[in-house]
Amino acid sequence: SVLMLKRLVFALAAYVAFVVSTEAHPHLFSTMQTVVMTTGDGKISGLRIRWNFDETYTQFSLEGLDVNNNGTYEPDEIKPLTDENIKSLVESKYFTAAKHGATEIPQGAVTVYGQDMVDGKLSLWFELPFTAPVDPKAAAFEVRIYDPDFFIGFDYLAEKPVLLEGQLAAGCTMELKPLPTTEELDQTRAMLSDKPQDWKPDQPTDFGSMFAQPLVVSCQ
Protein backbone atom coordinates (compact mmCIF):
# COMPACT_ATOMS: atom_id res chain seq x y z
CA SER A 1 0.00 0.00 0.00
CA VAL A 2 0.99 3.65 -0.31
CA LEU A 3 1.10 3.94 3.47
CA MET A 4 3.46 0.97 3.77
CA LEU A 5 5.71 2.34 1.03
CA LYS A 6 5.89 5.74 2.73
CA ARG A 7 6.72 4.05 6.03
CA LEU A 8 9.52 2.07 4.39
CA VAL A 9 10.95 5.17 2.73
CA PHE A 10 10.85 7.05 6.03
CA ALA A 11 12.52 4.15 7.85
CA LEU A 12 15.29 3.93 5.28
CA ALA A 13 15.83 7.70 5.33
CA ALA A 14 16.05 7.65 9.10
CA TYR A 15 18.47 4.76 8.95
CA VAL A 16 20.71 6.58 6.48
CA ALA A 17 20.68 9.71 8.62
CA PHE A 18 21.75 7.66 11.60
CA VAL A 19 24.70 5.92 9.96
CA VAL A 20 25.96 8.50 7.45
CA SER A 21 28.06 10.32 10.01
CA THR A 22 29.98 7.18 10.98
CA GLU A 23 30.37 5.14 7.81
CA ALA A 24 30.46 6.33 4.21
CA HIS A 25 30.19 3.01 2.38
CA PRO A 26 28.29 0.78 2.87
CA HIS A 27 25.40 1.95 5.07
CA LEU A 28 23.47 -1.27 5.53
CA PHE A 29 25.13 -4.55 6.43
CA SER A 30 23.93 -8.07 5.77
CA THR A 31 25.38 -11.53 6.16
CA MET A 32 24.11 -14.06 3.67
CA GLN A 33 23.83 -17.67 2.62
CA THR A 34 23.27 -18.91 -0.93
CA VAL A 35 21.82 -22.29 -1.89
CA VAL A 36 22.40 -23.49 -5.45
CA MET A 37 19.30 -25.38 -6.60
CA THR A 38 19.69 -28.12 -9.22
CA THR A 39 17.52 -30.27 -11.43
CA GLY A 40 17.61 -34.05 -11.51
CA ASP A 41 20.13 -34.04 -14.36
CA GLY A 42 22.58 -31.71 -12.61
CA LYS A 43 21.62 -28.41 -14.22
CA ILE A 44 21.30 -25.24 -12.13
CA SER A 45 17.70 -24.03 -11.90
CA GLY A 46 18.03 -21.12 -9.48
CA LEU A 47 19.18 -19.85 -6.10
CA ARG A 48 17.75 -19.69 -2.61
CA ILE A 49 19.21 -16.61 -0.94
CA ARG A 50 19.03 -15.52 2.69
CA TRP A 51 20.06 -12.11 3.98
CA ASN A 52 20.48 -11.47 7.72
CA PHE A 53 20.24 -7.73 8.29
CA ASP A 54 21.98 -5.70 10.97
CA GLU A 55 20.46 -4.60 14.26
CA THR A 56 20.00 -0.94 13.38
CA TYR A 57 18.17 -1.62 10.13
CA THR A 58 16.01 -4.17 11.92
CA GLN A 59 15.04 -1.64 14.57
CA PHE A 60 13.99 1.00 12.04
CA SER A 61 12.14 -1.45 9.77
CA LEU A 62 10.12 -3.06 12.56
CA GLU A 63 8.99 0.18 14.14
CA GLY A 64 5.20 0.10 14.54
CA LEU A 65 4.77 -3.46 13.22
CA ASP A 66 4.01 -5.09 16.60
CA VAL A 67 0.28 -4.54 16.08
CA ASN A 68 -0.90 -6.60 19.05
CA ASN A 69 1.79 -5.14 21.34
CA ASN A 70 2.88 -8.54 22.67
CA GLY A 71 6.59 -7.80 22.34
CA THR A 72 7.18 -10.20 19.42
CA TYR A 73 6.95 -9.84 15.66
CA GLU A 74 4.74 -12.56 14.30
CA PRO A 75 4.69 -13.74 10.65
CA ASP A 76 1.46 -11.92 9.80
CA GLU A 77 2.84 -8.69 11.27
CA ILE A 78 6.05 -8.90 9.24
CA LYS A 79 4.38 -10.03 5.99
CA PRO A 80 3.50 -6.51 4.66
CA LEU A 81 7.14 -5.50 5.10
CA THR A 82 8.31 -8.71 3.41
CA ASP A 83 5.99 -8.25 0.45
CA GLU A 84 7.23 -4.70 -0.04
CA ASN A 85 10.87 -5.83 0.26
CA ILE A 86 10.44 -8.42 -2.50
CA LYS A 87 8.53 -6.01 -4.73
CA SER A 88 11.21 -3.34 -4.38
CA LEU A 89 14.00 -5.79 -5.26
CA VAL A 90 12.68 -6.51 -8.76
CA GLU A 91 14.21 -3.40 -10.30
CA SER A 92 17.66 -4.19 -8.88
CA LYS A 93 17.38 -7.84 -10.02
CA TYR A 94 17.64 -8.89 -6.37
CA PHE A 95 21.25 -7.64 -6.32
CA THR A 96 22.12 -10.93 -8.02
CA ALA A 97 24.27 -11.20 -11.14
CA ALA A 98 24.50 -14.76 -12.48
CA LYS A 99 26.34 -15.76 -15.63
CA HIS A 100 26.59 -18.90 -17.73
CA GLY A 101 29.93 -18.45 -19.38
CA ALA A 102 29.86 -14.82 -20.53
CA THR A 103 26.07 -14.70 -20.84
CA GLU A 104 23.85 -13.15 -18.18
CA ILE A 105 21.22 -15.62 -16.95
CA PRO A 106 17.64 -14.30 -17.20
CA GLN A 107 15.73 -14.32 -13.92
CA GLY A 108 12.23 -15.62 -13.37
CA ALA A 109 9.64 -14.20 -10.97
CA VAL A 110 10.17 -14.64 -7.23
CA THR A 111 7.04 -16.25 -5.76
CA VAL A 112 8.51 -18.24 -2.86
CA TYR A 113 9.87 -16.05 -0.08
CA GLY A 114 9.61 -15.16 3.58
CA GLN A 115 11.09 -13.18 6.44
CA ASP A 116 11.68 -14.10 10.04
CA MET A 117 13.74 -13.15 13.06
CA VAL A 118 17.17 -14.75 13.53
CA ASP A 119 19.05 -13.84 16.71
CA GLY A 120 16.79 -10.81 17.11
CA LYS A 121 17.42 -9.49 13.59
CA LEU A 122 15.40 -9.50 10.40
CA SER A 123 16.28 -12.29 7.99
CA LEU A 124 14.84 -12.20 4.46
CA TRP A 125 14.96 -15.25 2.18
CA PHE A 126 13.68 -15.92 -1.32
CA GLU A 127 13.98 -18.40 -4.17
CA LEU A 128 15.26 -16.81 -7.38
CA PRO A 129 14.49 -19.11 -10.33
CA PHE A 130 16.15 -18.87 -13.72
CA THR A 131 13.89 -18.76 -16.76
CA ALA A 132 15.58 -22.00 -17.88
CA PRO A 133 18.09 -24.30 -16.13
CA VAL A 134 21.73 -23.86 -17.18
CA ASP A 135 24.25 -26.64 -17.70
CA PRO A 136 27.60 -26.00 -15.98
CA LYS A 137 29.16 -28.71 -18.17
CA ALA A 138 28.55 -26.50 -21.22
CA ALA A 139 30.02 -23.37 -19.57
CA ALA A 140 31.02 -22.31 -16.07
CA PHE A 141 28.35 -20.86 -13.78
CA GLU A 142 29.19 -17.81 -11.68
CA VAL A 143 27.07 -15.66 -9.40
CA ARG A 144 27.90 -12.53 -7.45
CA ILE A 145 25.49 -10.91 -4.99
CA TYR A 146 26.18 -7.24 -4.40
CA ASP A 147 24.86 -3.71 -4.53
CA PRO A 148 26.44 -1.88 -7.53
CA ASP A 149 26.34 1.38 -5.55
CA PHE A 150 27.92 -0.34 -2.52
CA PHE A 151 25.20 1.12 -0.30
CA ILE A 152 24.48 -2.36 1.09
CA GLY A 153 27.36 -4.58 2.13
CA PHE A 154 26.77 -8.32 1.61
CA ASP A 155 29.17 -10.70 3.35
CA TYR A 156 28.89 -14.47 3.34
CA LEU A 157 28.41 -16.29 6.64
CA ALA A 158 31.55 -17.70 8.21
CA GLU A 159 29.90 -21.13 8.56
CA LYS A 160 27.98 -22.80 5.72
CA PRO A 161 28.04 -19.76 3.44
CA VAL A 162 26.96 -21.80 0.40
CA LEU A 163 24.97 -25.01 0.08
CA LEU A 164 23.95 -27.34 -2.74
CA GLU A 165 20.38 -28.59 -3.12
CA GLY A 166 20.41 -31.75 -5.18
CA GLN A 167 23.48 -32.97 -7.05
CA LEU A 168 25.84 -31.70 -9.71
CA ALA A 169 26.93 -33.85 -12.61
CA ALA A 170 30.07 -35.95 -12.22
CA GLY A 171 33.20 -33.86 -12.58
CA CYS A 172 31.51 -30.63 -11.49
CA THR A 173 32.44 -28.73 -8.34
CA MET A 174 31.08 -25.72 -6.48
CA GLU A 175 33.45 -23.20 -4.90
CA LEU A 176 33.09 -19.86 -3.14
CA LYS A 177 36.10 -17.92 -4.35
CA PRO A 178 37.94 -15.63 -1.90
CA LEU A 179 37.99 -11.89 -2.31
CA PRO A 180 41.16 -10.55 -3.93
CA THR A 181 43.48 -8.80 -1.48
CA THR A 182 45.20 -6.53 -3.94
CA GLU A 183 46.63 -3.09 -3.38
CA GLU A 184 43.97 -1.70 -5.74
CA LEU A 185 41.17 -2.99 -3.51
CA ASP A 186 42.79 -1.52 -0.43
CA GLN A 187 43.12 1.83 -2.18
CA THR A 188 39.47 1.68 -3.26
CA ARG A 189 38.34 0.92 0.30
CA ALA A 190 40.33 3.86 1.62
CA MET A 191 38.97 6.17 -1.07
CA LEU A 192 35.33 5.18 -0.47
CA SER A 193 35.63 5.55 3.31
CA ASP A 194 36.33 9.26 2.87
CA LYS A 195 33.36 9.96 0.60
CA PRO A 196 29.99 11.33 1.79
CA GLN A 197 26.84 9.26 1.35
CA ASP A 198 25.64 11.24 -1.70
CA TRP A 199 28.98 11.08 -3.54
CA LYS A 200 28.93 9.75 -7.10
CA PRO A 201 31.95 9.07 -9.35
CA ASP A 202 32.39 11.04 -12.56
CA GLN A 203 32.04 7.84 -14.58
CA PRO A 204 29.67 4.94 -13.68
CA THR A 205 31.70 2.50 -11.59
CA ASP A 206 30.54 -0.87 -10.30
CA PHE A 207 32.23 -0.69 -6.90
CA GLY A 208 30.08 -3.41 -5.39
CA SER A 209 31.37 -6.15 -7.69
CA MET A 210 34.92 -5.50 -6.51
CA PHE A 211 33.95 -6.66 -3.02
CA ALA A 212 31.62 -9.51 -4.03
CA GLN A 213 32.81 -13.08 -3.60
CA PRO A 214 32.11 -15.10 -6.76
CA LEU A 215 30.35 -18.44 -6.30
CA VAL A 216 31.46 -20.68 -9.14
CA VAL A 217 30.34 -24.06 -10.46
CA SER A 218 32.77 -25.48 -12.99
CA CYS A 219 33.22 -28.88 -14.61
CA GLN A 220 36.20 -30.76 -15.91
N, C-alpha and C positions, 0 to 999 in steps of 0.2 A: 504494500500500500504506500501511498504518498507519505503518510505519517511515519511509517517504518523507515522509508528511505531517508527522510529528513533527520530522523533520530540517528541513523547510521552515519550520515554525513557529519552531524554535530559531534558524535562520539569520536569519529576519526579526526576531526579538526581539533578537538580538545586534546586528543592523544598526541597529535603532532606538536601542539603548543607546549605540551608538558615536556616532550623529549628533545625538542629542537635545540634547546640551550645547552644540552649535554652531549649530544651525539649527532654529527652531521649526516653520516650515511652508515648503515641503514637506520631507519627509525622504528621499525617493527621487526621483532625477532621470532623465528619459528624453528623448532626442530622437526624433522620429518622422517617418514619411513615410506619406501616405495615397494610395492609388490608387482612383479612382472607376471601378468596373467597369460597363460598359453592355451592353445587348442590341443586336441588329442593327438595331432600329428606334429606337435612341436613348434608351431608357428606362434607368434606373439600377437595377441588379440587386443591388449590394452593394459592399463595400469590402475592399480588401486593405491591412492596416495593419501597419506595422513599428515596433517600439519598440527603440531602442538604449539599454540601461541603463548606469548609471554604474559606475565602476571598483570602488567600495566594495561595492555590491550584488553585482556580479559575483564578487568575491572570496569573500564569504560564501556565495553560492548554490552555487558550484562546489566548495566544500570537501568533500573526500572522494570526488569523482566521477571522478577520474582512476584508474580501477580497475586498469589495466595499468601505471600508474606510468611512462608514457613521456613525461611532460611536456606532453602535448597533450590536449585534450578532444574526443574523437571523437563523431560523431553518435549512436552507440548508447549512449555514456556520458551524454550530455546528455538523451536521449529521456525517461527517467523524470521528470526535472525539467520538461521541456517539457509532457508529458502532464498533470502536476499543475498547472502554470501555467494551461493552457487550462481544465481542469476547475474551478479556483478562480475563474476570471473569469466563469463563467456567471451567478452571483448578481448581480454588479455590471454585467451586460449589457456586458461588455468595455469599460467606461468610455466607451461610445459612445452618444451621444444624437443620433439622426437624425430629422428631421421632413420631412414632405411638406405644405407649407403649415403649418397649425397642428396637424396630426395626427402623433403619434409613429409611426414606421415599425416594425412588428413584425420581430424578428430571427429568422433561421433558425438551425439548428445549425451550429457550426463543426466541420468535418471535415477541412479542408485547412489545415495549419499546420506550423511548424517552428521551430527555434532553432539559431543558429550563432554563431560568434565573428566580430566585426567590430572591427578595430583593438584586439584583445585584450579586448573587452567582449562580454557576452552581448547578442544581438539576437534578439528574439522577433517572429515574423510570423504572421499568420493571415488567412484569407479569411472575412469576415463577410457571409453572404448575407442578403438580405431575403426574407421569406416570399413576396412577390410584387414584381416590378419596379414602380417608380414613374415616372410621366411628369412631367418638370420643365416641360413645356409646359402642363400642367393646373394646377400650383402649384409654387412655388419649392421646391427641395431645400436643406436645410441640415443640416450635421453638426458637432457639437462633441465633441471627445475630451478627457475630463477626469475627475479624481477629485473627486466632490462634497465630500469631506472635506478636499481639498487636501493629502492626505498624500503623494501622488505628483504631481510636477510634469511635465507633458508640454509640450515645446516643439518646434515644427516645425523641421526642418533648414533651414539657411541656403540651401542649394542643392537644387533639385528637391524642395521640401517636399510638393508634390502632383502627381500624374500622372493622366492619363486613359487608360483601357484601352478601345479602341474609339472610337466617335464619338458626339457629341451631335447632336441634330436641328438643322437650320438655324435660326439666330437664338438659339441657346442658348449661354451662356458659363459657364465655371467660374472662380471667384475665391476666393482665400484672403484673407479680410478681415483688416485689421490689428487689433491689440488697441486698445481705447480708452485714451487717455492722460489721463484725467480726474482732477481733484483727489480725487474719491471713491475711485478705485482706489488712488491713492497713499496715502490715509489708511487704506484697508483693508490694504494691504501693511504699513504701519508698525504697525498694530494687531496683525496676525497675527504679526509678527516678535517681539513681546514676550510671546507666549502660550506656555505649556508644551505639551508634546506631547499631554497628556491633556485639554487644555482643550476645552470644548464650549460653544457659545453658548446663551443661555437659550431662544431660539427656533430651530428648524431653519433653517439658512442654507446655501444652495448657493454656497459661496465659490469652488469650482473653476470654475464656469461663467463667473465674472467675469474669469478669466484664460485662457479658452479661445478660441482664434481660430476663428471660424466659417468653414467651407468651404461656399460657396454655389454652386449651379447655378440660374441663372435664364434665362428666355426672354422675348424681346420679343413 
